[in-house]
Amino acid sequence: MEIFTKQLTPVDLERGLVLPPRSNLEHRELSTIVESSAGTRLPDPVTIHCSTTSGRLVFTRGWLDIARDAGFRSGDTVTFYQEVNGGAQYKMRVRNAG
C-alpha cells in the first residue's frame, strides 16, 4: 500500500524529509528497506524516526544517513509504501532524476 510519493528538495536532504499531509503516518520508528528503482537495496533495513515539527510530519533520525549513504539528490523521487518483508514493515523506492 503506497503511503506517499515525493520529489526531493534541498530542504528534504539537509533538514529532514517533510511528508505530504496525506501520508497518515503516526509518530514512531519505522523499520524500512531502501531500494533503487532498479531493485538495488541498501544491505540492511534502516530505522527512520518519524516526528512532528512545526505541526508537520517529518522523517528525521535515520533519514539523513540514508540520503547521504544512498547518494540521493534534489529532484530524485521517493515512494514510501507499506509491505511486510525481510523484518521491515516499510519500503522506500528511489527513482533518480535524469
N, CA, C and O atoms as CSV, one atom per row, in Angstrom:
chain,resi,resn,atom,element,x,y,z
A,1,MET,N,N,0.838,-1.173,0.000
A,1,MET,CA,C,0.000,0.000,0.000
A,1,MET,C,C,0.888,1.243,0.000
A,1,MET,O,O,1.681,1.442,0.921
A,2,GLU,N,N,0.755,2.084,-1.040
A,2,GLU,CA,C,1.550,3.306,-1.117
A,2,GLU,C,C,1.082,4.319,-0.083
A,2,GLU,O,O,-0.115,4.553,0.085
A,3,ILE,N,N,2.046,4.912,0.604
A,3,ILE,CA,C,1.751,5.932,1.598
A,3,ILE,C,C,1.972,7.321,1.014
A,3,ILE,O,O,1.158,8.218,1.231
A,4,PHE,N,N,3.077,7.511,0.267
A,4,PHE,CA,C,3.289,8.774,-0.430
A,4,PHE,C,C,4.392,8.630,-1.467
A,4,PHE,O,O,5.225,7.727,-1.392
A,5,THR,N,N,4.380,9.545,-2.442
A,5,THR,CA,C,5.454,9.723,-3.414
A,5,THR,C,C,5.801,11.201,-3.376
A,5,THR,O,O,4.920,12.061,-3.348
A,6,LYS,N,N,7.114,11.486,-3.374
A,6,LYS,CA,C,7.537,12.882,-3.283
A,6,LYS,C,C,8.846,13.092,-4.032
A,6,LYS,O,O,9.750,12.259,-3.978
A,7,GLN,N,N,8.931,14.221,-4.733
A,7,GLN,CA,C,10.175,14.627,-5.358
A,7,GLN,C,C,10.994,15.379,-4.308
A,7,GLN,O,O,10.494,16.305,-3.670
A,8,LEU,N,N,12.251,14.978,-4.134
A,8,LEU,CA,C,13.086,15.540,-3.084
A,8,LEU,C,C,13.538,16.964,-3.402
A,8,LEU,O,O,13.826,17.306,-4.549
A,9,THR,N,N,13.590,17.777,-2.355
A,9,THR,CA,C,14.073,19.154,-2.447
A,9,THR,C,C,15.362,19.261,-1.639
A,9,THR,O,O,15.668,18.359,-0.859
A,10,PRO,N,N,16.121,20.336,-1.806
A,10,PRO,CA,C,17.316,20.521,-0.979
A,10,PRO,C,C,17.003,20.497,0.518
A,10,PRO,O,O,17.799,19.979,1.301
A,11,VAL,N,N,15.866,21.042,0.926
A,11,VAL,CA,C,15.482,21.045,2.344
A,11,VAL,C,C,15.280,19.619,2.847
A,11,VAL,O,O,15.682,19.296,3.965
A,12,ASP,N,N,14.662,18.761,2.033
A,12,ASP,CA,C,14.453,17.362,2.417
A,12,ASP,C,C,15.782,16.669,2.685
A,12,ASP,O,O,15.870,15.805,3.558
A,13,LEU,N,N,16.813,17.045,1.938
A,13,LEU,CA,C,18.114,16.385,2.054
A,13,LEU,C,C,18.995,16.985,3.145
A,13,LEU,O,O,19.932,16.334,3.607
A,14,GLU,N,N,18.711,18.205,3.557
A,14,GLU,CA,C,19.545,18.881,4.549
A,14,GLU,C,C,18.954,18.881,5.952
A,14,GLU,O,O,19.697,18.889,6.934
A,15,ARG,N,N,17.620,18.872,6.059
A,15,ARG,CA,C,16.985,19.010,7.373
A,15,ARG,C,C,16.092,17.847,7.772
A,15,ARG,O,O,15.890,17.602,8.961
A,16,GLY,N,N,15.564,17.139,6.808
A,16,GLY,CA,C,14.634,16.046,7.077
A,16,GLY,C,C,13.555,16.037,6.019
A,16,GLY,O,O,13.191,17.085,5.486
A,17,LEU,N,N,13.045,14.865,5.714
A,17,LEU,CA,C,12.028,14.727,4.673
A,17,LEU,C,C,10.660,15.098,5.230
A,17,LEU,O,O,10.114,14.393,6.079
A,18,VAL,N,N,10.114,16.207,4.747
A,18,VAL,CA,C,8.783,16.643,5.156
A,18,VAL,C,C,7.772,15.805,4.391
A,18,VAL,O,O,7.775,15.787,3.160
A,19,LEU,N,N,6.910,15.114,5.121
A,19,LEU,CA,C,5.939,14.229,4.487
A,19,LEU,C,C,4.710,14.993,4.026
A,19,LEU,O,O,4.300,15.960,4.669
A,20,PRO,N,N,4.117,14.566,2.913
A,20,PRO,CA,C,2.873,15.190,2.470
A,20,PRO,C,C,1.784,14.992,3.525
A,20,PRO,O,O,1.783,13.980,4.226
A,21,PRO,N,N,0.861,15.943,3.645
A,21,PRO,CA,C,-0.197,15.847,4.675
A,21,PRO,C,C,-1.007,14.561,4.597
A,21,PRO,O,O,-1.490,14.080,5.622
A,22,ARG,N,N,-1.164,13.999,3.418
A,22,ARG,CA,C,-1.991,12.797,3.250
A,22,ARG,C,C,-1.268,11.501,3.614
A,22,ARG,O,O,-1.840,10.423,3.457
A,23,SER,N,N,-0.036,11.577,4.090
A,23,SER,CA,C,0.756,10.372,4.351
A,23,SER,C,C,0.191,9.523,5.487
A,23,SER,O,O,0.394,8.309,5.500
A,24,ASN,N,N,-0.508,10.128,6.432
A,24,ASN,CA,C,-1.193,9.406,7.504
A,24,ASN,C,C,-0.302,8.472,8.324
A,24,ASN,O,O,-0.776,7.441,8.800
A,25,LEU,N,N,0.964,8.807,8.498
A,25,LEU,CA,C,1.840,8.020,9.366
A,25,LEU,C,C,1.764,8.576,10.774
A,25,LEU,O,O,1.598,9.778,10.978
A,26,GLU,N,N,1.889,7.685,11.736
A,26,GLU,CA,C,1.905,8.115,13.127
A,26,GLU,C,C,3.341,8.402,13.549
A,26,GLU,O,O,4.291,7.987,12.886
A,27,HIS,N,N,3.479,9.101,14.635
A,27,HIS,CA,C,4.781,9.420,15.224
A,27,HIS,C,C,5.392,8.124,15.757
A,27,HIS,O,O,4.899,7.570,16.740
A,28,ARG,N,N,6.479,7.626,15.109
A,28,ARG,CA,C,7.084,6.363,15.540
A,28,ARG,C,C,8.366,6.055,14.788
A,28,ARG,O,O,8.783,6.795,13.897
A,29,GLU,N,N,8.976,4.954,15.167
A,29,GLU,CA,C,10.158,4.433,14.489
A,29,GLU,C,C,9.686,3.485,13.394
A,29,GLU,O,O,8.828,2.635,13.633
A,30,LEU,N,N,10.246,3.630,12.190
A,30,LEU,CA,C,9.816,2.825,11.058
A,30,LEU,C,C,10.995,2.033,10.501
A,30,LEU,O,O,11.948,2.618,9.986
A,31,SER,N,N,10.934,0.702,10.603
A,31,SER,CA,C,11.961,-0.145,10.011
A,31,SER,C,C,11.684,-0.208,8.513
A,31,SER,O,O,10.596,-0.601,8.092
A,32,THR,N,N,12.687,0.186,7.702
A,32,THR,CA,C,12.460,0.421,6.285
A,32,THR,C,C,13.545,-0.220,5.421
A,32,THR,O,O,14.729,-0.160,5.753
A,33,ILE,N,N,13.140,-0.823,4.330
A,33,ILE,CA,C,14.063,-1.323,3.312
A,33,ILE,C,C,14.119,-0.266,2.215
A,33,ILE,O,O,13.083,0.178,1.719
A,34,VAL,N,N,15.329,0.134,1.841
A,34,VAL,CA,C,15.503,1.167,0.815
A,34,VAL,C,C,16.072,0.515,-0.438
A,34,VAL,O,O,17.060,-0.216,-0.372
A,35,GLU,N,N,15.440,0.787,-1.589
A,35,GLU,CA,C,15.938,0.231,-2.841
A,35,GLU,C,C,15.776,1.235,-3.977
A,35,GLU,O,O,14.912,2.111,-3.946
A,36,SER,N,N,16.629,1.080,-4.972
A,36,SER,CA,C,16.544,1.927,-6.161
A,36,SER,C,C,15.408,1.432,-7.045
A,36,SER,O,O,14.859,0.354,-6.818
A,37,SER,N,N,15.064,2.214,-8.038
A,37,SER,CA,C,14.003,1.787,-8.946
A,37,SER,C,C,14.419,0.551,-9.738
A,37,SER,O,O,13.570,-0.166,-10.267
A,38,ALA,N,N,15.744,0.300,-9.820
A,38,ALA,CA,C,16.247,-0.896,-10.494
A,38,ALA,C,C,16.229,-2.117,-9.578
A,38,ALA,O,O,16.534,-3.225,-10.020
A,39,GLY,N,N,15.874,-1.925,-8.301
A,39,GLY,CA,C,15.794,-3.042,-7.365
A,39,GLY,C,C,17.027,-3.239,-6.502
A,39,GLY,O,O,17.065,-4.180,-5.709
A,40,THR,N,N,18.048,-2.378,-6.627
A,40,THR,CA,C,19.246,-2.471,-5.792
A,40,THR,C,C,18.922,-1.961,-4.397
A,40,THR,O,O,18.404,-0.855,-4.241
A,41,ARG,N,N,19.230,-2.771,-3.373
A,41,ARG,CA,C,18.884,-2.421,-1.995
A,41,ARG,C,C,20.100,-2.019,-1.185
A,41,ARG,O,O,21.218,-2.466,-1.445
A,42,LEU,N,N,19.861,-1.157,-0.190
A,42,LEU,CA,C,20.865,-0.965,0.844
A,42,LEU,C,C,20.950,-2.300,1.574
A,42,LEU,O,O,19.941,-2.999,1.670
A,43,PRO,N,N,22.114,-2.679,2.091
A,43,PRO,CA,C,22.305,-4.032,2.623
A,43,PRO,C,C,21.371,-4.436,3.765
A,43,PRO,O,O,20.988,-5.602,3.855
A,44,ASP,N,N,21.004,-3.514,4.621
A,44,ASP,CA,C,20.171,-3.847,5.779
A,44,ASP,C,C,19.004,-2.879,5.892
A,44,ASP,O,O,19.088,-1.741,5.431
A,45,PRO,N,N,17.905,-3.334,6.510
A,45,PRO,CA,C,16.829,-2.388,6.801
A,45,PRO,C,C,17.366,-1.280,7.709
A,45,PRO,O,O,18.269,-1.506,8.514
A,46,VAL,N,N,16.811,-0.106,7.573
A,46,VAL,CA,C,17.205,1.036,8.393
A,46,VAL,C,C,15.992,1.530,9.168
A,46,VAL,O,O,14.851,1.327,8.754
A,47,THR,N,N,16.251,2.175,10.285
A,47,THR,CA,C,15.163,2.721,11.083
A,47,THR,C,C,15.093,4.225,10.871
A,47,THR,O,O,16.080,4.939,11.048
A,48,ILE,N,N,13.924,4.685,10.493
A,48,ILE,CA,C,13.678,6.107,10.297
A,48,ILE,C,C,12.752,6.564,11.414
A,48,ILE,O,O,11.738,5.923,11.690
A,49,HIS,N,N,13.103,7.670,12.053
A,49,HIS,CA,C,12.258,8.233,13.094
A,49,HIS,C,C,11.321,9.246,12.445
A,49,HIS,O,O,11.764,10.150,11.736
A,50,CYS,N,N,10.053,9.091,12.687
A,50,CYS,CA,C,9.042,9.978,12.140
A,50,CYS,C,C,8.544,10.856,13.280
A,50,CYS,O,O,8.017,10.340,14.265
A,51,SER,N,N,8.702,12.178,13.168
A,51,SER,CA,C,8.306,13.071,14.254
A,51,SER,C,C,7.531,14.268,13.719
A,51,SER,O,O,7.479,14.509,12.513
A,52,THR,N,N,6.938,15.003,14.631
A,52,THR,CA,C,6.180,16.185,14.269
A,52,THR,C,C,6.978,17.414,14.669
A,52,THR,O,O,7.288,17.603,15.845
A,53,THR,N,N,7.309,18.243,13.700
A,53,THR,CA,C,7.956,19.514,13.982
A,53,THR,C,C,7.173,20.589,13.254
A,53,THR,O,O,6.799,20.421,12.093
A,54,SER,N,N,6.936,21.661,13.921
A,54,SER,CA,C,6.160,22.764,13.333
A,54,SER,C,C,4.811,22.281,12.813
A,54,SER,O,O,4.289,22.815,11.835
A,55,GLY,N,N,4.247,21.264,13.474
A,55,GLY,CA,C,2.941,20.759,13.089
A,55,GLY,C,C,2.930,19.889,11.840
A,55,GLY,O,O,1.862,19.519,11.352
A,56,ARG,N,N,4.127,19.555,11.310
A,56,ARG,CA,C,4.202,18.718,10.109
A,56,ARG,C,C,4.982,17.457,10.421
A,56,ARG,O,O,5.906,17.469,11.234
A,57,LEU,N,N,4.600,16.363,9.766
A,57,LEU,CA,C,5.271,15.082,9.947
A,57,LEU,C,C,6.563,15.079,9.141
A,57,LEU,O,O,6.565,15.422,7.959
A,58,VAL,N,N,7.683,14.683,9.794
A,58,VAL,CA,C,9.000,14.750,9.164
A,58,VAL,C,C,9.793,13.494,9.493
A,58,VAL,O,O,9.783,13.035,10.635
A,59,PHE,N,N,10.490,12.927,8.483
A,59,PHE,CA,C,11.482,11.890,8.743
A,59,PHE,C,C,12.738,12.607,9.226
A,59,PHE,O,O,13.258,13.486,8.540
A,60,THR,N,N,13.217,12.236,10.393
A,60,THR,CA,C,14.388,12.907,10.959
A,60,THR,C,C,15.512,11.885,11.099
A,60,THR,O,O,16.117,11.493,10.101
A,61,ARG,N,N,15.797,11.451,12.324
A,61,ARG,CA,C,16.896,10.493,12.539
A,61,ARG,C,C,16.775,9.313,11.599
A,61,ARG,O,O,15.692,8.763,11.399
A,62,GLY,N,N,17.891,8.939,11.032
A,62,GLY,CA,C,17.910,7.823,10.095
A,62,GLY,C,C,17.776,8.284,8.656
A,62,GLY,O,O,18.480,7.782,7.780
A,63,TRP,N,N,16.890,9.227,8.398
A,63,TRP,CA,C,16.657,9.711,7.043
A,63,TRP,C,C,17.901,10.363,6.446
A,63,TRP,O,O,18.282,10.053,5.318
A,64,LEU,N,N,18.533,11.262,7.192
A,64,LEU,CA,C,19.690,11.986,6.657
A,64,LEU,C,C,20.840,11.037,6.336
A,64,LEU,O,O,21.550,11.232,5.350
A,65,ASP,N,N,21.026,10.000,7.175
A,65,ASP,CA,C,22.050,8.991,6.890
A,65,ASP,C,C,21.732,8.230,5.608
A,65,ASP,O,O,22.619,7.982,4.791
A,66,ILE,N,N,20.464,7.859,5.432
A,66,ILE,CA,C,20.046,7.147,4.221
A,66,ILE,C,C,20.298,8.024,2.995
A,66,ILE,O,O,20.881,7.575,2.008
A,67,ALA,N,N,19.856,9.265,3.070
A,67,ALA,CA,C,20.004,10.176,1.930
A,67,ALA,C,C,21.471,10.329,1.539
A,67,ALA,O,O,21.805,10.330,0.355
A,68,ARG,N,N,22.344,10.459,2.536
A,68,ARG,CA,C,23.781,10.615,2.268
A,68,ARG,C,C,24.373,9.311,1.731
A,68,ARG,O,O,25.052,9.317,0.704
A,69,ASP,N,N,24.119,8.195,2.419
A,69,ASP,CA,C,24.714,6.914,2.036
A,69,ASP,C,C,24.247,6.432,0.665
A,69,ASP,O,O,25.013,5.817,-0.076
A,70,ALA,N,N,23.004,6.708,0.335
A,70,ALA,CA,C,22.452,6.266,-0.948
A,70,ALA,C,C,22.686,7.288,-2.062
A,70,ALA,O,O,22.391,7.017,-3.226
A,71,GLY,N,N,23.216,8.461,-1.709
A,71,GLY,CA,C,23.521,9.467,-2.723
A,71,GLY,C,C,22.299,10.149,-3.309
A,71,GLY,O,O,22.307,10.525,-4.481
A,72,PHE,N,N,21.235,10.319,-2.506
A,72,PHE,CA,C,20.044,10.996,-3.002
A,72,PHE,C,C,20.385,12.435,-3.361
A,72,PHE,O,O,21.241,13.065,-2.741
A,73,ARG,N,N,19.686,12.942,-4.387
A,73,ARG,CA,C,19.883,14.324,-4.816
A,73,ARG,C,C,18.542,15.010,-4.983
A,73,ARG,O,O,17.508,14.361,-5.144
A,74,SER,N,N,18.576,16.322,-4.943
A,74,SER,CA,C,17.375,17.108,-5.199
A,74,SER,C,C,16.841,16.728,-6.576
A,74,SER,O,O,17.602,16.649,-7.540
A,75,GLY,N,N,15.540,16.496,-6.667
A,75,GLY,CA,C,14.915,16.077,-7.921
A,75,GLY,C,C,14.641,14.588,-7.992
A,75,GLY,O,O,13.789,14.154,-8.768
A,76,ASP,N,N,15.365,13.776,-7.174
A,76,ASP,CA,C,15.058,12.346,-7.104
A,76,ASP,C,C,13.649,12.188,-6.536
A,76,ASP,O,O,13.165,13.053,-5.806
A,77,THR,N,N,13.001,11.086,-6.875
A,77,THR,CA,C,11.643,10.827,-6.385
A,77,THR,C,C,11.661,9.610,-5.470
A,77,THR,O,O,12.209,8.566,-5.824
A,78,VAL,N,N,11.056,9.751,-4.286
A,78,VAL,CA,C,10.941,8.617,-3.371
A,78,VAL,C,C,9.477,8.206,-3.272
A,78,VAL,O,O,8.579,9.046,-3.219
A,79,THR,N,N,9.261,6.904,-3.249
A,79,THR,CA,C,7.936,6.349,-2.995
A,79,THR,C,C,8.059,5.509,-1.741
A,79,THR,O,O,8.886,4.600,-1.677
A,80,PHE,N,N,7.248,5.806,-0.752
A,80,PHE,CA,C,7.274,5.118,0.532
A,80,PHE,C,C,5.990,4.319,0.641
A,80,PHE,O,O,4.898,4.867,0.487
A,81,TYR,N,N,6.115,3.027,0.905
A,81,TYR,CA,C,4.923,2.195,0.985
A,81,TYR,C,C,5.067,1.126,2.055
A,81,TYR,O,O,6.168,0.817,2.510
A,82,GLN,N,N,3.943,0.579,2.438
A,82,GLN,CA,C,3.921,-0.438,3.483
A,82,GLN,C,C,3.866,-1.809,2.841
A,82,GLN,O,O,3.037,-2.085,1.973
A,83,GLU,N,N,4.792,-2.676,3.300
A,83,GLU,CA,C,4.854,-4.057,2.823
A,83,GLU,C,C,5.723,-4.825,3.811
A,83,GLU,O,O,6.897,-4.493,3.980
A,84,VAL,N,N,5.183,-5.823,4.451
A,84,VAL,CA,C,5.968,-6.597,5.400
A,84,VAL,C,C,6.901,-7.498,4.605
A,84,VAL,O,O,6.450,-8.344,3.833
A,85,ASN,N,N,8.236,-7.309,4.800
A,85,ASN,CA,C,9.207,-8.064,4.014
A,85,ASN,C,C,10.568,-7.993,4.701
A,85,ASN,O,O,11.048,-6.896,4.986
A,86,GLY,N,N,11.193,-9.116,4.969
A,86,GLY,CA,C,12.548,-9.146,5.490
A,86,GLY,C,C,12.736,-8.450,6.821
A,86,GLY,O,O,13.790,-7.856,7.051
A,87,GLY,N,N,11.758,-8.502,7.702
A,87,GLY,CA,C,11.887,-7.885,9.010
A,87,GLY,C,C,11.525,-6.419,9.030
A,87,GLY,O,O,11.514,-5.812,10.101
A,88,ALA,N,N,11.230,-5.826,7.892
A,88,ALA,CA,C,10.825,-4.425,7.848
A,88,ALA,C,C,9.363,-4.356,7.414
A,88,ALA,O,O,8.888,-5.197,6.651
A,89,GLN,N,N,8.669,-3.355,7.904
A,89,GLN,CA,C,7.272,-3.183,7.524
A,89,GLN,C,C,7.110,-2.226,6.356
A,89,GLN,O,O,6.055,-2.190,5.723
A,90,TYR,N,N,8.138,-1.455,6.068
A,90,TYR,CA,C,8.028,-0.415,5.055
A,90,TYR,C,C,9.146,-0.533,4.027
A,90,TYR,O,O,10.222,-1.059,4.311
A,91,LYS,N,N,8.868,-0.035,2.831
A,91,LYS,CA,C,9.871,0.029,1.775
A,91,LYS,C,C,9.887,1.441,1.209
A,91,LYS,O,O,8.866,2.129,1.173
A,92,MET,N,N,11.060,1.853,0.771
A,92,MET,CA,C,11.207,3.134,0.105
A,92,MET,C,C,11.927,2.865,-1.212
A,92,MET,O,O,13.042,2.343,-1.226
A,93,ARG,N,N,11.290,3.222,-2.300
A,93,ARG,CA,C,11.898,3.060,-3.616
A,93,ARG,C,C,12.277,4.451,-4.135
A,93,ARG,O,O,11.506,5.403,-4.023
A,94,VAL,N,N,13.477,4.543,-4.703
A,94,VAL,CA,C,14.005,5.818,-5.157
A,94,VAL,C,C,14.220,5.777,-6.662
A,94,VAL,O,O,14.820,4.842,-7.191
A,95,ARG,N,N,13.729,6.791,-7.336
A,95,ARG,CA,C,13.967,6.944,-8.770
A,95,ARG,C,C,14.803,8.204,-8.944
A,95,ARG,O,O,14.388,9.297,-8.559
A,96,ASN,N,N,15.980,8.040,-9.525
A,96,ASN,CA,C,16.884,9.166,-9.716
A,96,ASN,C,C,16.373,10.087,-10.818
A,96,ASN,O,O,15.859,9.629,-11.838
A,97,ALA,N,N,16.521,11.382,-10.599
A,97,ALA,CA,C,16.166,12.369,-11.624
A,97,ALA,C,C,17.201,12.259,-12.739
A,97,ALA,O,O,18.403,12.292,-12.479
A,98,GLY,N,N,16.748,12.134,-13.939
A,98,GLY,CA,C,17.680,12.091,-15.070
A,98,GLY,C,C,18.420,10.859,-15.084
A,98,GLY,O,O,19.252,10.649,-15.967
